[in-house]
Amino acid sequence: MQEFEIIKDYFSKLSNQNQASLKLNDDVFFEKNKKMAISTDTYVEGIHFLNFNRPELVIKKIIRSSISDLICKGVKPKYYFISVAGHKFVFSKANLKKISRSLSQEQKKYKILLCGGDTVFSKKLTLTITSIGFSKKIVLRNQAKLFDDIYTTGNLGDSYMGLQILKKKIRLNKNLEKYFIKKYYLPEIQLNLSQKLLNFANTAMDISDGLVTDLEKLINNQKFSYKLYLDDIPISSNLNKVLVSRNFLKKDFISNGDDYQILFTSNSNKNKMILRIAKSLGIKITKIGKICSAKEKSLIIDKNQNKVEIKNKGFIHHF
């Protein structure tokens, strides 16, 4: 079974009397009266990150990916809890110093505070982060409107290239390898855009599992389809350079997850506002597609209007 099948079939009914749970079909819990949003994520070694050889980088990746769930809802994170199940290698003095230093740096960068957590012994390393923020309202899932434009922030695919380098599946020159590995460990989450989303986004989430998979989650309870324009999906000049030199296909790199950019939809009349805000914040925001009627099939097309098939829509947990 898939993750969302388990939630829908066995757990969603338990939340029917709790509106703040958002029917367990969003990345956050939102208590409107208390203006509080909460998100929880668990990360497992070998699944969400390769290994713990660079704890100072892994912990930053985990913190950023966790608070990203709040940021894409229009909520600035304020507090976080961290629980770790690990072994003596994880809890070595050297590792603990590196983890503590990285957490301190992330707290200063994102203005968040550690509030608690738990530590237990386990042969398998897992980390759970709970993030809390406060807002009068949030940008929900499944609130897209017919003919909405689809947007993403930043660039997609750099993190996946970094993962392939770490797995030694792709070799590049040292400078490029350094660039992509940094993008894998240190995603550029869009904190400054967060509360601005409330002005124009109808629906939003972060791109964690992959562009196409996450877009389908974004509208999974709505009778809509989507059209994505492959050539408009933003990639970095460095990734483009590698794709050209190695004859790789762009479609194989843009929906593999770990981007943590914001995916959102907005009415077409908000386009100028979005571009103005993007320019004022120095953030890249790109229109990549359109929300369409359910009578049409969801598809990705190239500049010649040809249908593009991609092998991997994104990461899905199977049980």
C-alpha positions as CSV (number, residue, x, y, z in Angstrom):
1,M,0.0,0.0,0.0
2,Q,1.0,3.6,-0.5
3,E,1.3,6.2,2.2
4,F,-1.8,8.1,1.3
5,E,-3.9,5.0,0.9
6,I,-3.0,4.0,4.5
7,I,-3.9,7.5,5.8
8,K,-7.2,7.6,3.9
9,D,-8.3,4.0,4.7
10,Y,-7.3,3.7,8.3
11,F,-6.7,7.1,10.0
12,S,-8.5,9.9,8.3
13,K,-11.9,8.9,9.9
14,L,-10.3,9.4,13.3
15,S,-9.9,13.1,12.6
16,N,-13.4,13.8,11.4
17,Q,-14.4,15.7,14.5
18,N,-11.1,17.8,14.4
19,Q,-11.2,20.5,11.7
20,A,-7.7,21.5,12.6
21,S,-6.4,18.2,11.3
22,L,-7.4,19.3,7.7
23,K,-8.7,15.7,7.1
24,L,-5.0,14.5,7.3
25,N,-4.6,15.6,3.7
26,D,-2.2,18.5,4.2
27,D,1.3,18.8,5.6
28,V,0.2,20.7,8.7
29,F,-2.2,20.9,11.6
30,F,-3.9,24.3,11.7
31,E,-5.8,25.5,14.8
32,K,-7.5,28.7,13.4
33,N,-8.7,30.0,16.7
34,K,-5.3,29.7,18.3
35,K,-3.6,30.8,15.1
36,M,-1.2,27.9,15.4
37,A,0.2,25.6,12.7
38,I,2.2,22.4,13.4
39,S,4.1,20.1,11.1
40,T,5.8,16.8,11.9
41,D,8.3,14.9,9.7
42,T,10.4,11.7,10.3
43,Y,13.7,11.1,8.5
44,V,15.2,7.6,8.1
45,E,18.9,7.0,7.3
46,G,19.2,5.3,3.9
47,I,15.8,6.6,2.7
48,H,15.7,10.4,3.4
49,F,19.5,10.8,3.5
50,L,22.2,8.5,2.4
51,N,24.2,8.2,5.7
52,F,25.3,10.2,8.7
53,N,28.9,10.7,7.7
54,R,28.3,14.5,7.5
55,P,26.1,15.1,10.5
56,E,26.6,18.8,10.4
57,L,25.0,18.9,6.9
58,V,22.4,16.2,7.3
59,I,20.9,18.0,10.3
60,K,20.7,21.2,8.3
61,K,18.9,19.4,5.5
62,I,16.4,17.9,7.9
63,I,15.7,21.2,9.7
64,R,15.2,23.1,6.4
65,S,13.0,20.4,4.9
66,S,10.9,20.3,8.1
67,I,10.2,24.1,8.4
68,S,9.6,24.2,4.6
69,D,6.2,22.5,5.3
70,L,5.2,25.6,7.3
71,I,6.8,28.2,5.0
72,C,4.8,26.9,1.9
73,K,1.6,27.4,3.9
74,G,2.4,31.1,4.5
75,V,3.5,30.5,8.1
76,K,6.9,31.6,9.5
77,P,8.3,28.8,11.8
78,K,9.1,29.8,15.4
79,Y,9.7,26.6,17.5
80,Y,10.9,23.1,16.8
81,F,11.2,19.8,18.6
82,I,13.7,17.2,17.6
83,S,13.7,13.5,18.6
84,V,16.5,11.1,17.6
85,A,16.6,7.3,17.7
86,G,20.3,6.3,17.2
87,H,23.4,4.5,18.3
88,K,26.8,5.3,19.8
89,F,28.1,6.6,16.5
90,V,25.3,9.2,16.2
91,F,25.8,10.2,19.8
92,S,29.6,10.5,19.8
93,K,31.0,13.7,21.3
94,A,32.4,14.7,17.9
95,N,29.0,14.3,16.2
96,L,27.1,16.0,19.0
97,K,29.3,19.1,18.8
98,K,28.8,19.2,15.0
99,I,25.0,18.8,15.4
100,S,24.8,21.4,18.1
101,R,26.8,23.9,16.1
102,S,24.6,23.4,13.0
103,L,21.4,23.7,14.9
104,S,22.7,27.0,16.4
105,Q,23.5,28.3,12.9
106,E,20.0,27.3,11.5
107,Q,18.3,28.9,14.5
108,K,20.0,32.2,13.8
109,K,19.4,31.9,10.0
110,Y,15.7,31.1,10.3
111,K,14.9,32.7,13.7
112,I,13.6,29.5,15.2
113,L,14.1,28.1,18.7
114,L,14.6,24.5,20.0
115,C,11.9,23.6,22.6
116,G,12.4,19.9,23.4
117,G,12.5,16.4,22.0
118,D,13.6,13.0,22.9
119,T,16.6,10.6,22.5
120,V,16.5,6.8,22.5
121,F,18.7,4.0,21.5
122,S,18.2,2.3,18.1
123,K,20.3,0.4,15.6
124,K,18.5,2.3,12.8
125,L,19.0,6.1,12.8
126,T,15.8,8.1,12.6
127,L,15.1,11.7,13.4
128,T,11.7,13.4,13.9
129,I,11.2,17.1,13.7
130,T,8.0,18.9,14.9
131,S,7.8,22.5,13.7
132,I,5.4,25.2,15.1
133,G,4.4,28.6,13.7
134,F,1.7,31.1,14.2
135,S,-0.6,32.8,11.6
136,K,-4.2,34.0,11.2
137,K,-4.6,31.9,8.1
138,I,-2.7,29.5,5.9
139,V,-2.6,28.4,2.2
140,L,-4.4,25.1,2.1
141,R,-4.1,22.2,-0.3
142,N,-6.9,21.4,-2.8
143,Q,-7.9,25.0,-3.2
144,A,-6.8,25.4,-6.8
145,K,-9.2,27.2,-9.2
146,L,-9.9,26.2,-12.8
147,F,-7.4,27.9,-15.2
148,D,-5.1,28.9,-12.3
149,D,-1.5,29.3,-13.3
150,I,1.0,26.9,-11.7
151,Y,4.2,28.3,-10.3
152,T,7.4,27.1,-8.7
153,T,10.1,29.1,-6.8
154,G,13.8,28.6,-7.4
155,N,15.3,25.8,-9.6
156,L,14.5,22.1,-9.7
157,G,16.9,19.2,-10.2
158,D,20.1,20.4,-8.6
159,S,19.5,18.3,-5.5
160,Y,18.9,15.1,-7.5
161,M,22.1,15.7,-9.4
162,G,23.9,16.1,-6.0
163,L,22.4,12.8,-4.9
164,Q,23.7,11.0,-8.0
165,I,27.1,12.4,-7.4
166,L,27.1,11.2,-3.8
167,K,26.0,7.8,-5.0
168,K,28.9,7.9,-7.4
169,K,26.5,7.3,-10.3
170,I,27.7,10.6,-12.0
171,R,31.2,12.1,-12.0
172,L,31.8,15.8,-12.8
173,N,34.6,18.2,-12.2
174,K,35.3,19.2,-8.6
175,N,33.6,22.6,-8.7
176,L,30.4,21.3,-10.2
177,E,30.3,18.3,-7.8
178,K,30.8,20.7,-4.9
179,Y,27.9,22.9,-6.2
180,F,25.4,20.1,-6.6
181,I,26.3,18.4,-3.3
182,K,25.7,21.7,-1.5
183,K,22.3,22.0,-3.2
184,Y,21.5,18.5,-1.9
185,Y,22.4,19.1,1.7
186,L,21.5,22.8,1.9
187,P,18.2,23.5,0.0
188,E,17.4,27.2,-0.4
189,I,14.0,27.4,1.2
190,Q,12.0,30.6,0.6
191,L,11.4,32.0,4.1
192,N,11.0,35.6,2.9
193,L,8.3,34.7,0.5
194,S,6.3,32.8,3.1
195,Q,3.7,35.3,4.3
196,K,3.5,37.0,0.9
197,L,1.9,33.8,-0.4
198,L,-1.2,34.7,1.5
199,N,-1.7,37.6,-1.0
200,F,-1.8,35.5,-4.2
201,A,-1.6,31.7,-3.7
202,N,-4.8,29.8,-3.9
203,T,-3.1,26.5,-2.9
204,A,0.5,25.6,-2.1
205,M,2.9,22.9,-0.8
206,D,6.6,22.3,-1.0
207,I,8.3,20.1,-3.6
208,S,9.7,17.4,-1.4
209,D,8.9,14.1,-3.2
210,G,9.0,15.4,-6.7
211,L,7.3,18.1,-8.9
212,V,4.7,15.8,-10.6
213,T,3.9,13.7,-7.5
214,D,3.5,16.8,-5.3
215,L,1.4,18.6,-7.9
216,E,-0.9,15.6,-8.0
217,K,-1.1,15.7,-4.2
218,L,-1.8,19.4,-4.3
219,I,-5.1,18.8,-6.3
220,N,-5.8,15.2,-5.3
221,N,-9.3,15.9,-4.0
222,Q,-10.3,18.2,-6.8
223,K,-11.8,17.4,-10.2
224,F,-9.0,19.0,-12.1
225,S,-6.1,18.1,-14.4
226,Y,-2.9,20.0,-15.1
227,K,-0.7,20.9,-18.0
228,L,3.0,21.5,-17.4
229,Y,5.4,23.1,-19.9
230,L,8.7,21.2,-19.8
231,D,10.8,24.0,-21.3
232,D,9.5,26.5,-18.7
233,I,10.4,24.4,-15.7
234,P,13.4,26.2,-14.2
235,I,16.8,24.6,-13.8
236,S,20.1,26.2,-12.9
237,S,22.7,27.1,-15.5
238,N,25.0,24.5,-13.9
239,L,22.5,21.7,-14.4
240,N,21.7,22.8,-17.9
241,K,25.5,22.8,-18.7
242,V,25.7,19.2,-17.5
243,L,22.6,18.1,-19.3
244,V,23.9,19.5,-22.6
245,S,27.4,18.1,-22.2
246,R,26.3,14.6,-21.2
247,N,23.3,14.4,-23.4
248,F,21.0,13.9,-20.4
249,L,17.3,14.7,-20.7
250,K,15.8,17.5,-18.7
251,K,12.6,15.4,-18.1
252,D,14.7,12.9,-16.1
253,F,15.9,15.5,-13.5
254,I,13.0,17.8,-12.7
255,S,10.7,15.5,-10.7
256,N,13.0,13.5,-8.3
257,G,12.4,15.3,-5.0
258,D,14.5,17.1,-2.4
259,D,14.0,20.5,-4.0
260,Y,12.0,22.1,-1.2
261,Q,10.9,24.9,-3.4
262,I,7.3,26.2,-3.2
263,L,4.8,24.9,-5.6
264,F,1.6,27.0,-5.8
265,T,-1.3,28.0,-8.1
266,S,-2.7,31.5,-8.6
267,N,-5.3,33.3,-10.6
268,S,-3.8,34.7,-13.9
269,N,-4.6,38.3,-12.9
270,K,-2.1,38.0,-10.0
271,N,0.9,37.4,-12.4
272,K,2.2,41.0,-12.3
273,M,1.9,41.1,-8.5
274,I,3.9,37.8,-8.2
275,L,6.6,39.1,-10.5
276,R,6.8,42.3,-8.6
277,I,7.1,40.6,-5.3
278,A,9.7,38.1,-6.7
279,K,11.8,41.0,-7.9
280,S,11.6,42.9,-4.6
281,L,12.7,39.8,-2.7
282,G,15.3,38.7,-5.2
283,I,13.5,35.3,-5.5
284,K,13.1,33.4,-8.7
285,I,9.4,32.5,-9.4
286,T,8.5,30.8,-12.6
287,K,5.1,30.0,-14.3
288,I,5.3,26.4,-15.4
289,G,1.8,25.3,-16.2
290,K,-2.0,25.6,-15.9
291,I,-4.8,24.0,-14.0
292,C,-7.3,22.4,-16.4
293,S,-10.7,20.8,-16.5
294,A,-11.0,17.1,-15.4
295,K,-12.3,16.5,-18.9
296,E,-8.7,16.9,-20.2
297,K,-5.9,14.5,-19.3
298,S,-3.0,15.7,-17.2
299,L,0.1,16.1,-19.3
300,I,3.5,17.5,-19.8
301,I,4.3,19.1,-23.1
302,D,7.5,20.4,-24.8
303,K,7.9,23.6,-26.9
304,N,6.5,21.8,-29.9
305,Q,3.3,20.8,-28.1
306,N,4.5,17.2,-28.0
307,K,3.5,15.0,-25.0
308,V,6.4,14.2,-22.8
309,E,6.5,11.0,-20.8
310,I,8.6,10.9,-17.6
311,K,9.7,7.7,-16.0
312,N,9.7,9.0,-12.4
313,K,7.0,11.3,-11.1
314,G,8.6,11.4,-7.7
315,F,9.2,9.4,-4.5
316,I,6.4,7.4,-3.0
317,H,6.5,5.4,0.2
318,H,5.3,1.8,-0.4
319,F,4.4,-0.5,2.5
